[in-house]
Amino acid sequence: MGTATTCDSAARDNWGDPSAPASVAACRGYYPVVLAQGDLTLVGGTGQGILLVAGDLVVDGGFTFYGAVLVRGSLTMQGAGGVLRGGVWASSASLEPSGAGTADVAYSACAVSNALLSGAPATPLAIRPWAQVF
């Protein structure tokens, strides 16, 4: 989704690329926040950043993701499996790879840190640090 010096962050299918060759290395530092409003099925490909799924997430066919994954519904890893490196939060999980595939979910402080720190930086409020709501 880019060249050695530019990364097309406006492309909807650009989820960053931690394994990009030198010819498209600019997207290695791009960690988008991806929001799926409902269920999401991922087959193949690579991404990084923060993945938010409002429904169920199915990972199939060797999809690889580095960063924070938050699933409101259930996480299912099936078929040829996939790789999730970072932090994964889901209401339930089913890791059922078939054939020669494996489901690989592993915590990585580095992947989570990269994803969370590359977003918009926190800045103090200019006027007051708090406000009473009620």
Summary of the structure (lengths in Angstrom):
residues: 134
radius of gyration: 16.7
end to end distance: 46.8
largest distance: 59.1
contacts: 385
relative contact order: 0.15
helix: 13%
strand: 50%
